[in-house]
Amino acid sequence: MGFLERYVVRVSWWSLKKIYRVLILVSIGSLFIGIIAFSLYMRSLPSLSTWHTTVLKNEFTTESKVKNIDEYMALEKRLFTELETKVYDKTLPSEQNRVNRYTKNSISNPSLWKPNFNKSFELNTTNPKGAVLLLHGMSDSPYSLHTQAEYLHQNGYLVLCLRMPGHGTIPSGLRNMKWQDMARVVELGMKHLEEKLGSKPIHIMGYSTGAPLALNYTLKALEEDSKLRVPNSLIFYSPAIGVSAAAPLAVWQSRVGYILGLPKLEWNALLPEYDPFKYGSFAVNAGDQVYRLAKAVQKQFDKLQKHPSKKSFPPVLSFSSIVDSTVSVSAVVDKLFNRLPKGKHSLVFFDINHNFDRNNVVKSSVLENIQALRNSTIQDNYTFELISNINTKNRSVERIINHTEVQPLSYQWSKGLYSLSHLALPISPNDPLYGNKDAPKSPGIQLGHLAIYGETGVLQVSSSALLRQRWNPFHGYIKQRVLGFLKK
């Protein structure tokens, strides 16, 4: 009892009641302030437009009664007719402007491009040496790989470039699409090519989310479904092997928005739609599906390591910028190449332009991450390559193989360019939409070399969007590597 009297503080009932009342008042006040802050935040968000709320009923899902690519393209044709009547014909006068892709007479209307590269397309050739299935990324369209499709076709390959479900139409298509919908389309595409080519080589080229889709299909063909044709090789641009650690939490924002009837919360970004072939707005669900797909691929790799397939894993050639704000670059090393069975695999990183590094304008934290990637421990199952001017005194680059062998290249950094980007990897400098100032004239808007100066808050396009690199000065080198890789 003496211990209690000495060490336990006695508090009167009146004091406890007072503390209790203060806590209640603080809680009510905090809740009130939170409601006001949330209300102000919701009001600050841009209004939803027709292309954010409209649902297109002819979009493909795994429930669609589609058995082959011909039926998929027939459904796609109906989808674009529905898009015309439900969106283009009903865009409100307040939503229309000269750089809105959903305004019929705008310079961003995809119909100005012939063909409209938002749609799937096939390039046939007599007696093809092989075929390549092209898979674009999340929020993109077949346009992102149309240059690859053209040069592959010119070099004797049959090419099939597929529009993934939810893409090429309106951003609302990303709200409810599932990665399994896209995976099913990949299977239809590979089956179509196999039926046309028989035993001839079939390759898959994937950009961003197209890479894990290709891996998902390949691992399924190796381990789960013997009826699926294993591709002869895989080629990746900016592969989305890993995404932000916050990705699995973001989906709750969308779910809360759905439950509370606040559809704006279903979006990570509500931006102007000025790009004819890529959405500006980005649904929370889209990021969640990339995360789920990447996670599924890792489980497939786990299974492959425990029970190695009797079939050989196809060789992989992958290109990435060493800095990428969209996906995790380190995951390409740790969660892809370090997990591949031994084979003729090559990982190619494009370093930053070290002329900017020497001027001390690059963030120290970015340099540390780059240094870690540049010094990655190399396993014997692949070749690590760095395209860099770290050892030169100018903008000319070298090919550094496995940290030791150095080969000079006839390429150099474009003046004023400090790095590539997630968007730039597959894009040619001659691309009419995204290319440099010497690119052929675009039939509509041109987004690759906008250098505009003035006051902030005036333009419909954000300054960050204007600054992001959209074309690759090393595109010729990648083309050379791709064609050589396919011949092996």
C-alpha positions as CSV (number, residue, x, y, z in Angstrom):
1,M,0.0,0.0,0.0
2,G,2.9,2.4,0.8
3,F,4.2,1.7,-2.7
4,L,0.9,2.8,-4.3
5,E,0.7,5.9,-2.2
6,R,4.3,6.9,-3.1
7,Y,4.4,6.2,-6.9
8,V,0.8,6.3,-8.1
9,V,-0.6,9.8,-8.9
10,R,-4.1,10.2,-7.6
11,V,-6.4,12.1,-10.0
12,S,-9.8,13.3,-8.8
13,W,-13.0,12.3,-10.6
14,W,-13.6,16.0,-11.5
15,S,-10.2,16.2,-13.2
16,L,-10.9,13.0,-15.2
17,K,-14.2,14.4,-16.4
18,K,-12.5,17.6,-17.4
19,I,-9.8,15.8,-19.4
20,Y,-12.5,13.7,-21.0
21,R,-14.4,16.8,-22.1
22,V,-11.3,18.4,-23.5
23,L,-10.5,15.2,-25.5
24,I,-14.0,15.2,-27.0
25,L,-13.8,18.9,-27.9
26,V,-10.4,18.3,-29.6
27,S,-11.7,15.3,-31.5
28,I,-14.8,17.2,-32.7
29,G,-12.7,20.2,-33.7
30,S,-10.2,18.0,-35.6
31,L,-13.0,16.2,-37.4
32,F,-14.6,19.5,-38.3
33,I,-11.3,20.9,-39.6
34,G,-10.7,17.6,-41.5
35,I,-14.1,17.8,-43.2
36,I,-13.5,21.4,-44.2
37,A,-10.0,20.5,-45.6
38,F,-11.4,17.5,-47.5
39,S,-14.2,19.7,-48.9
40,L,-11.7,22.3,-50.1
41,Y,-9.6,19.6,-51.6
42,M,-12.5,18.1,-53.5
43,R,-13.5,21.5,-54.8
44,S,-9.9,22.1,-56.0
45,L,-10.0,19.1,-58.2
46,P,-10.9,19.6,-61.9
47,S,-14.4,18.7,-62.9
48,L,-15.1,15.4,-64.5
49,S,-15.8,15.5,-68.2
50,T,-17.7,13.2,-70.6
51,W,-14.6,11.1,-71.2
52,H,-14.2,10.5,-67.5
53,T,-17.8,9.3,-66.8
54,T,-19.0,7.6,-70.0
55,V,-18.9,3.8,-70.1
56,L,-18.4,2.1,-73.4
57,K,-20.3,-1.2,-73.5
58,N,-18.4,-2.7,-76.5
59,E,-15.0,-2.9,-74.6
60,F,-13.5,-6.3,-74.3
61,T,-13.3,-8.2,-71.0
62,T,-12.6,-11.8,-70.2
63,E,-16.4,-12.3,-70.2
64,S,-16.7,-11.2,-73.8
65,K,-17.7,-13.9,-76.3
66,V,-14.6,-13.4,-78.4
67,K,-12.6,-16.5,-79.6
68,N,-10.0,-15.0,-81.9
69,I,-8.3,-11.8,-83.1
70,D,-10.8,-11.4,-86.0
71,E,-13.6,-11.3,-83.5
72,Y,-11.6,-9.0,-81.2
73,M,-11.1,-6.5,-84.0
74,A,-14.8,-6.7,-85.0
75,L,-15.7,-5.9,-81.4
76,E,-13.1,-3.1,-81.5
77,K,-14.8,-1.6,-84.6
78,R,-18.1,-1.5,-82.8
79,L,-16.3,0.1,-79.8
80,F,-15.0,3.0,-81.9
81,T,-18.4,3.5,-83.4
82,E,-19.8,3.7,-79.9
83,L,-17.0,6.2,-79.0
84,E,-18.0,8.5,-81.8
85,T,-21.7,8.6,-80.8
86,K,-21.3,8.7,-77.0
87,V,-18.3,11.0,-76.7
88,Y,-17.4,12.9,-79.9
89,D,-21.0,13.7,-80.7
90,K,-21.8,14.7,-77.1
91,T,-18.8,16.6,-76.0
92,L,-20.2,19.8,-74.4
93,P,-19.4,23.2,-75.9
94,S,-17.6,24.1,-72.6
95,E,-15.3,21.1,-73.0
96,Q,-14.4,21.7,-76.7
97,N,-11.1,23.5,-77.7
98,R,-8.5,23.3,-80.4
99,V,-6.2,21.0,-78.4
100,N,-8.8,18.6,-77.0
101,R,-8.6,15.2,-78.6
102,Y,-12.4,14.8,-78.1
103,T,-13.2,17.9,-80.1
104,K,-13.9,16.9,-83.7
105,N,-12.0,19.8,-85.4
106,S,-9.1,20.0,-83.0
107,I,-5.5,19.5,-83.9
108,S,-5.4,16.6,-81.3
109,N,-8.2,14.6,-82.9
110,P,-6.6,11.1,-83.6
111,S,-8.6,10.9,-86.9
112,L,-6.1,13.3,-88.4
113,W,-3.5,10.5,-88.4
114,K,-3.8,7.9,-91.1
115,P,-4.3,5.3,-89.8
116,N,-5.7,6.1,-86.4
117,F,-3.1,4.4,-84.3
118,N,-5.4,4.0,-81.3
119,K,-6.7,0.9,-83.0
120,S,-5.1,-2.6,-83.3
121,F,-3.4,-3.2,-86.6
122,E,-1.7,-6.0,-88.5
123,L,1.1,-5.7,-91.1
124,N,1.2,-8.8,-93.3
125,T,3.9,-9.8,-95.7
126,T,4.4,-12.7,-98.1
127,N,6.6,-15.5,-96.8
128,P,7.5,-13.8,-93.5
129,K,10.7,-14.8,-91.7
130,G,8.8,-14.6,-88.4
131,A,6.3,-12.6,-86.5
132,V,6.3,-10.0,-83.7
133,L,3.5,-9.3,-81.3
134,L,3.7,-5.7,-80.0
135,L,2.2,-4.7,-76.6
136,H,1.9,-1.1,-75.6
137,G,1.9,0.3,-72.0
138,M,-0.7,1.5,-69.6
139,S,-2.7,4.6,-70.7
140,D,-0.9,4.3,-74.1
141,S,-2.0,3.0,-77.5
142,P,-0.5,1.1,-80.4
143,Y,1.0,4.4,-81.6
144,S,3.8,4.1,-79.0
145,L,5.3,1.1,-81.0
146,H,4.2,2.0,-84.5
147,T,7.8,2.9,-85.6
148,Q,8.9,-0.6,-84.4
149,A,6.0,-2.1,-86.3
150,E,7.0,-0.4,-89.5
151,Y,10.7,-1.3,-89.5
152,L,10.1,-4.9,-88.4
153,H,7.6,-5.2,-91.3
154,Q,10.2,-3.7,-93.7
155,N,12.6,-6.3,-92.5
156,G,10.3,-9.2,-93.4
157,Y,8.3,-9.8,-90.2
158,L,4.6,-10.2,-89.9
159,V,3.6,-7.7,-87.2
160,L,0.5,-7.6,-84.9
161,C,0.1,-4.5,-82.7
162,L,-2.8,-4.9,-80.3
163,R,-4.8,-2.2,-78.5
164,M,-5.2,-3.3,-74.9
165,P,-8.7,-3.2,-73.4
166,G,-9.5,0.2,-71.8
167,H,-7.0,2.0,-74.1
168,G,-7.2,4.2,-77.2
169,T,-10.7,5.4,-76.5
170,I,-11.5,7.4,-73.3
171,P,-9.7,7.5,-69.9
172,S,-12.8,6.1,-68.2
173,G,-11.8,2.8,-69.8
174,L,-9.1,2.5,-67.1
175,R,-11.5,2.7,-64.2
176,N,-12.7,-0.9,-64.4
177,M,-10.3,-2.8,-66.7
178,K,-8.4,-5.7,-65.2
179,W,-5.0,-7.0,-66.1
180,Q,-6.5,-10.4,-66.9
181,D,-8.5,-8.7,-69.7
182,M,-5.2,-7.6,-71.3
183,A,-3.6,-11.0,-70.6
184,R,-6.4,-12.7,-72.4
185,V,-5.9,-10.5,-75.5
186,V,-2.1,-11.4,-75.5
187,E,-3.1,-15.1,-75.7
188,L,-5.5,-14.4,-78.6
189,G,-2.7,-12.6,-80.4
190,M,-0.2,-15.3,-80.0
191,K,-2.7,-17.9,-81.1
192,H,-3.5,-15.9,-84.1
193,L,0.2,-15.6,-85.1
194,E,0.9,-19.3,-84.5
195,E,-2.1,-20.2,-86.8
196,K,-0.6,-18.0,-89.5
197,L,3.1,-18.9,-89.2
198,G,3.1,-22.5,-87.9
199,S,6.6,-23.3,-86.6
200,K,8.3,-20.0,-87.7
201,P,9.7,-17.8,-84.9
202,I,7.3,-15.6,-83.0
203,H,8.6,-12.9,-80.7
204,I,6.9,-10.5,-78.3
205,M,7.9,-6.8,-77.9
206,G,6.5,-5.1,-74.8
207,Y,6.7,-1.5,-73.7
208,S,6.2,-0.6,-70.1
209,T,3.1,-2.7,-68.9
210,G,3.5,-4.7,-72.1
211,A,6.6,-6.2,-70.6
212,P,5.0,-7.9,-67.6
213,L,2.1,-8.9,-69.9
214,A,4.7,-10.7,-72.1
215,L,6.3,-12.3,-69.1
216,N,3.0,-13.4,-67.6
217,Y,2.2,-15.1,-70.9
218,T,5.6,-16.7,-71.3
219,L,5.7,-18.1,-67.7
220,K,2.2,-19.4,-68.1
221,A,3.2,-21.1,-71.4
222,L,6.3,-22.6,-69.7
223,E,4.6,-23.8,-66.5
224,E,0.9,-23.9,-66.7
225,D,-0.6,-24.3,-70.2
226,S,1.2,-26.6,-72.7
227,K,-1.2,-25.4,-75.4
228,L,0.3,-21.9,-75.4
229,R,3.2,-21.3,-77.8
230,V,6.4,-20.2,-76.0
231,P,7.8,-17.0,-77.7
232,N,11.2,-17.3,-79.3
233,S,12.4,-14.1,-77.7
234,L,11.2,-11.1,-75.6
235,I,12.2,-7.5,-76.2
236,F,11.3,-4.8,-73.7
237,Y,11.3,-1.0,-73.5
238,S,11.0,0.6,-70.0
239,P,9.6,-2.6,-68.5
240,A,7.1,-2.1,-65.6
241,I,8.5,-4.8,-63.4
242,G,8.1,-2.9,-60.2
243,V,6.1,0.1,-59.2
244,S,5.8,2.5,-56.2
245,A,5.6,0.9,-52.8
246,A,2.5,3.0,-52.2
247,A,0.6,1.4,-55.1
248,P,-1.3,-1.3,-53.1
249,L,-2.6,1.5,-50.8
250,A,-3.8,3.8,-53.6
251,V,-6.7,1.5,-54.5
252,W,-8.4,2.4,-51.2
253,Q,-8.7,6.0,-52.4
254,S,-10.8,4.7,-55.3
255,R,-12.9,2.4,-53.1
256,V,-13.6,5.2,-50.7
257,G,-14.6,7.4,-53.6
258,Y,-17.0,4.7,-54.9
259,I,-18.6,4.1,-51.5
260,L,-19.0,7.8,-50.7
261,G,-20.3,8.6,-54.2
262,L,-17.2,10.8,-54.9
263,P,-16.1,9.7,-58.4
264,K,-13.2,12.2,-58.4
265,L,-11.4,10.0,-55.9
266,E,-11.2,7.3,-58.5
267,W,-8.5,9.3,-60.3
268,N,-4.8,9.9,-59.6
269,A,-4.8,12.7,-62.2
270,L,-7.4,14.7,-64.0
271,L,-5.5,16.5,-66.8
272,P,-6.3,18.0,-70.2
273,E,-6.6,15.4,-73.0
274,Y,-4.3,17.0,-75.6
275,D,-2.3,13.9,-76.7
276,P,-4.1,12.0,-79.5
277,F,-2.7,8.6,-78.4
278,K,-2.1,8.7,-74.7
279,Y,-4.4,9.6,-71.9
280,G,-3.6,12.6,-69.7
281,S,-6.0,11.5,-66.9
282,F,-5.0,8.4,-65.0
283,A,-7.4,6.3,-63.0
284,V,-6.3,4.8,-59.6
285,N,-7.4,1.4,-60.9
286,A,-4.8,1.5,-63.7
287,G,-1.9,1.8,-61.3
288,D,-3.4,-0.9,-59.1
289,Q,-3.7,-3.3,-62.1
290,V,0.0,-2.8,-63.0
291,Y,0.9,-3.5,-59.4
292,R,-1.3,-6.7,-59.4
293,L,0.2,-7.9,-62.7
294,A,3.8,-7.3,-61.5
295,K,3.0,-9.2,-58.3
296,A,1.5,-12.1,-60.3
297,V,4.6,-12.3,-62.4
298,Q,6.8,-12.5,-59.3
299,K,4.7,-15.5,-58.1
300,Q,5.2,-17.1,-61.4
301,F,9.0,-16.7,-61.1
302,D,8.8,-18.2,-57.6
303,K,7.0,-21.2,-59.1
304,L,9.6,-21.5,-61.9
305,Q,12.5,-21.5,-59.5
306,K,10.9,-24.2,-57.3
307,H,9.9,-26.3,-60.4
308,P,12.1,-25.5,-63.4
309,S,10.4,-26.0,-66.7
310,K,11.6,-28.5,-69.2
311,K,11.2,-25.8,-71.9
312,S,13.9,-23.2,-72.3
313,F,13.2,-19.6,-71.2
314,P,13.4,-17.4,-74.3
315,P,16.3,-14.9,-74.5
316,V,15.4,-11.4,-73.2
317,L,16.7,-8.0,-74.5
318,S,15.6,-5.0,-72.4
319,F,16.2,-1.3,-72.7
320,S,15.7,1.2,-69.8
321,S,16.7,4.8,-68.9
322,I,18.7,4.7,-65.7
323,V,16.3,7.4,-64.4
324,D,12.6,6.7,-64.7
325,S,9.9,8.4,-62.7
326,T,7.1,6.0,-63.8
327,V,8.5,2.6,-62.8
328,S,11.3,1.1,-60.6
329,V,14.5,0.8,-62.5
330,S,16.2,-1.3,-59.7
331,A,13.3,-3.8,-60.1
332,V,14.4,-4.5,-63.6
333,V,17.7,-5.8,-62.2
334,D,16.4,-7.5,-59.0
335,K,13.0,-8.8,-60.0
336,L,13.6,-9.6,-63.6
337,F,17.2,-10.3,-64.8
338,N,18.4,-11.7,-61.5
339,R,15.5,-14.2,-61.7
340,L,15.9,-15.3,-65.3
341,P,17.2,-18.8,-66.0
342,K,20.7,-18.7,-67.5
343,G,20.5,-17.7,-71.2
344,K,21.4,-15.1,-73.8
345,H,19.8,-12.2,-72.0
346,S,21.0,-8.6,-72.2
347,L,20.0,-5.6,-70.0
348,V,20.8,-2.2,-71.5
349,F,20.7,0.9,-69.4
350,F,21.0,4.4,-70.8
351,D,23.0,6.5,-68.4
352,I,22.3,10.2,-67.8
353,N,24.3,12.8,-69.7
354,H,27.3,13.4,-67.5
355,N,27.9,16.9,-68.9
356,F,25.1,18.0,-66.6
357,D,26.5,15.9,-63.7
358,R,29.8,17.8,-64.0
359,N,27.9,21.1,-63.8
360,N,26.5,20.0,-60.4
361,V,22.8,20.4,-61.5
362,V,21.8,16.8,-60.8
363,K,20.4,16.0,-57.4
364,S,22.8,14.2,-55.1
365,S,20.1,11.6,-54.2
366,V,19.5,10.9,-57.9
367,L,23.3,10.5,-58.4
368,E,23.5,8.0,-55.5
369,N,20.7,5.9,-57.0
370,I,22.3,6.0,-60.4
371,Q,25.7,5.0,-58.9
372,A,24.1,2.0,-57.2
373,L,22.5,0.9,-60.5
374,R,25.6,1.5,-62.5
375,N,27.6,-0.8,-60.0
376,S,24.9,-3.5,-59.9
377,T,26.3,-7.0,-59.1
378,I,26.1,-9.0,-62.3
379,Q,25.1,-12.6,-62.3
380,D,26.3,-15.0,-64.9
381,N,22.8,-15.4,-66.4
382,Y,22.8,-12.2,-68.4
383,T,25.0,-9.4,-69.9
384,F,24.9,-5.9,-68.3
385,E,25.4,-3.0,-70.6
386,L,25.7,0.7,-69.9
387,I,25.4,3.3,-72.7
388,S,27.2,6.3,-71.1
389,N,29.5,9.3,-71.6
390,I,30.9,8.9,-68.1
391,N,34.4,8.4,-69.5
392,T,34.3,10.9,-72.3
393,K,34.9,14.6,-72.2
394,N,32.0,15.3,-74.6
395,R,28.5,14.1,-75.5
396,S,29.7,11.0,-77.3
397,V,28.8,7.7,-75.6
398,E,30.4,4.3,-75.1
399,R,29.0,0.8,-74.6
400,I,30.3,-0.5,-71.3
401,I,29.8,-4.3,-71.0
402,N,29.8,-6.0,-67.6
403,H,31.6,-3.0,-66.0
404,T,34.9,-3.7,-67.9
405,E,34.8,-4.0,-71.7
406,V,34.3,-0.6,-73.4
407,Q,33.2,-0.1,-77.0
408,P,32.9,3.3,-78.7
409,L,29.6,4.1,-80.4
410,S,28.8,6.6,-83.1
411,Y,26.0,8.2,-81.1
412,Q,25.9,11.1,-78.8
413,W,23.6,13.0,-76.5
414,S,21.6,15.8,-78.1
415,K,22.5,19.2,-76.9
416,G,20.6,20.3,-73.9
417,L,19.3,16.8,-73.0
418,Y,20.3,15.6,-69.6
419,S,18.5,12.1,-69.6
420,L,16.1,9.9,-71.3
421,S,12.7,9.1,-69.8
422,H,10.2,6.3,-69.5
423,L,8.3,7.8,-72.4
424,A,11.3,8.3,-74.7
425,L,12.7,4.8,-75.0
426,P,10.7,3.5,-78.0
427,I,10.3,6.9,-79.8
428,S,12.2,7.9,-82.9
429,P,13.6,11.4,-83.3
430,N,11.7,11.4,-86.6
431,D,8.3,10.7,-85.0
432,P,5.9,13.4,-86.3
433,L,4.1,13.6,-82.9
434,Y,6.8,13.2,-80.3
435,G,10.0,13.7,-82.3
436,N,12.6,16.4,-82.5
437,K,12.5,19.7,-84.4
438,D,13.7,18.0,-87.6
439,A,10.9,15.4,-87.6
440,P,8.4,15.3,-90.5
441,K,5.5,17.6,-90.1
442,S,2.7,16.3,-88.0
443,P,-0.9,16.2,-89.4
444,G,-2.0,17.8,-86.1
445,I,-0.4,18.7,-82.8
446,Q,3.4,18.3,-82.3
447,L,4.6,17.5,-78.7
448,G,8.2,16.5,-79.0
449,H,10.1,19.8,-79.2
450,L,7.9,22.4,-77.5
451,A,10.2,25.1,-76.1
452,I,7.8,27.7,-74.8
453,Y,8.6,30.5,-72.4
454,G,6.3,32.9,-70.5
455,E,4.2,33.3,-67.4
456,T,2.9,30.3,-65.4
457,G,-0.7,29.3,-65.2
458,V,-1.5,30.3,-68.8
459,L,-1.1,27.2,-70.9
460,Q,-3.4,24.1,-71.0
461,V,-0.3,21.9,-70.9
462,S,1.7,21.8,-67.7
463,S,5.3,22.9,-67.7
464,S,6.5,19.5,-66.3
465,A,4.8,17.8,-69.3
466,L,6.6,20.1,-71.7
467,L,10.0,19.4,-70.1
468,R,9.7,15.6,-70.1
469,Q,11.8,14.0,-72.9
470,R,9.6,12.3,-75.5
471,W,12.1,11.0,-78.1
472,N,15.2,8.9,-78.0
473,P,18.5,10.1,-79.7
474,F,19.7,6.5,-79.5
475,H,16.7,5.1,-81.4
476,G,18.9,4.0,-84.3
477,Y,21.2,2.1,-82.0
478,I,18.2,0.2,-80.4
479,K,16.8,-0.6,-83.8
480,Q,20.2,-2.1,-84.8
481,R,20.3,-4.1,-81.6
482,V,16.7,-5.4,-82.0
483,L,17.1,-6.5,-85.6
484,G,20.4,-8.2,-84.7
485,F,18.8,-9.9,-81.7
486,L,15.9,-11.3,-83.8
487,K,18.3,-12.9,-86.2
488,K,20.1,-15.0,-83.6
